[in-house]
């Protein structure tokens, strides 16, 4: 999967509104923070985070899949296909720019 980008994410369920942006140094390394409204029950927060990540990166939701962390706040998502602008967009969201949402 040379054309895939692995994205470490820290999900904050139960937020008043969805936000994508910020950094959390977690077990998978520097992670993008995604706050979502749904609670952490029945996979709803994970699905909301997957969709929010896709929207923030400008890709179709089908291009983002969960790799690991279904029952954890710390997750790894796989984005395919990737490209140089996708990686730079991720870095801006995680390390510098204003949160999207």
Secondary structure, DSSP 8 states (H G I E B T S, - for coil): -TTEEEEEEEEETT-SS-EEEEEEEETTEEEEEEE-SS-SSTTHHHHHHHHHHHHHHTS-GGGEEEEE-TTSSEEEEEEES--HHHHHHHHHHHHTS--B-
